[in-house]
């Protein structure tokens, strides 16, 4: 159902404290003023409009493009009078529509702040949400507070990274500066000194990682921030590869683990209630699902690493059975035997 954006009649529109939001005017209010100026037939140009509304020329141009392309207003530029005008009469700015889905998307963005609380991204995220909300303020006939009380997110196993560490790594990524730190790999007994060219900082499954070119190993490597200590920004700078994409880098992984260049076909059968859970979600971009007699489902994946898919399968217990590759079958068998041994009664 679409909800009309309109001012309430019972009270004048609320004004946003622009000093805290960082905007001269909320976008919808700004476009309303643009409409009035163009409607006045004075042929205003971007320079005059930017001075009037105290925003940049680029912002004015984006607003005009939105009004013309998205709101259907007949805006044109007169090359002889060097200004904008309407090619036909316009009574008012058309009412904008926002769907319930878009409102929920805004709510999700606000809720996402919880995941980034305490990091250097909390401020920018909060500011972005505030700016979006400012554009909708007092114009949507829906109780967003009531909506917020009905939608929530619960996360499990999130990690805590100190603000100082996060800030140092984040600046290294943003400024393209070489980063030096001590790192302890999983299962390692001692820390190692590492130097990388950090390409990307990402949160995957509630865990923060930095991805970058390891100067000693001459490969792109992945580092968990929780295992990283004493980071230092070095003076050396680098040129980040323009073609680097985290999505591409992790395309053959179920998480952050990557193997060799050769992809392995993984086939797993799921039965019982687990089959329903598996068929309800998309687990990997390469997955193919096949329905089985009796209500089961078979999933086929193409992966370069088996570490994460092994943990995934073990999490479903006896309701998941690996068919291939043999290496994964052996890993599951080994893990199952070790678990049985843990619960075997002690001999008298």
Secondary structure, 3 states (H helix, E strand, C coil): CEEEECCCCCCCCCCCCHHHHCCCCCHHHHHHHHHHHHHCCCCCCHHHHHHHHCCCHHHHHHHHHHHHHCCCCCEEEECCCCEEEECCCCCCCCCCEEEHHHHHHHHHHHHHCCCCCCCCHHHHHHHHHHHHHHHHCCCECCCHHHHHCCCCCCCCCCCCCCHHHHHHHHHHHHHCEEEEEEECCCCCCCCEEEEEEEEEEEEECCEEEEEEEECCCCEEEEEEHHHEEEEEEEEEECCCCCCCCHHHHCCCCCCCCCCCCCCEEEEEEECHHHHHHHHHCCCCCCCEEEECCCCCEEEEEEECCCHHHHHHHHCCHHHEEEEECHHHHHHHHHHHHHHHHHCCCCCC
